[in-house]
Every structure is written in C-alpha cells, then in structure tokens.
Amino acid sequence: MANEEQKDFNAMLHEDKGMPKMQIVTDKKTIQRYGGEKMYFAPPLAYDAVMKKIPYGKVITVGTIRDFFAKENAADFTEPITAGIFISIAAWASFQRGSEPTPYWRTLKAKGELNPKYPGGITAQKEKLEAEGHTIVCRGRKNFRYYVANYQDFLYEL
C-alpha cells in the first residue's frame, strides 16, 4: 500500500466487499497448491476480530488465521492475497484509531517473519514484540529478513 496517511483504514475495515463468500476454483495449479477447490474469502473485520484475540506474549501467523477461517467455513483454503491486504488494513486502522487497539504486531508472516507493511515497518513491530519478551533474529545474506526466534513456542492456537 502507498500513501497510508491519506487513507481512511477504519472505513476500509468496515467494507464487506460482498464477503464472506465461497468460490469454487477451477485452476489446477491453484487446487494442487492449496489442496482443494473451495476457496473462502473472509471480510476485513473478521481478520481484525481474530487479531484482537491474540494475548500479550503470544503470536500468530497469517497462515494460522487463514487455516482457522477455512476450517470454520468448511473450505479447503482461505484466499491468501486478500488475507494479507486485510491484515494490513486492520493494522493501519488500529494505528489510525488510537483507541481500542488491535495488537497487529503479534500477527506474523509465514515462518515467523515480521511484516514491513505494518505502521512503522519492521522497526516498530520489532520494538513492540521485544517489549513483550520476544527475541528477533535477522536472517539472509543480501535481502535481510527479521523473524521471531522460536515463534512456534509462542504460537497462539485459535
């Protein structure tokens, strides 16, 4: 996303865009990659609600949230692109709101990776997670990425 300061993320958070909905996928590569043809789309507020449940000292991955929505809605998988977008919207909405915060910094990308698209980027997420007792490690030789060390030990199960 770009020009975050000029967008009303709380308005975006409350747009349902015709969701929740289920879609049948016919693309063979997609079916093979995600293990089925029933793809679920969750609305932005659903992601925000799940993210608000993550307690202090715990973390969750986008994949875990997607798996939860798929299971709860009898789908094979939850659409991955909108999931990433809606999680970013929830983060920015919380940042803009100031009150009733969503602890978005506790939602990690795959394998415990920090999310550079959150307010303040990786630096702010790193600070918030370290304040909760997590250790952040840097991996990579050229394209450095930051991860929560041993994030599996702190994963919150829905």
Disulfide bonds with the S-S distance in Angstrom:
none
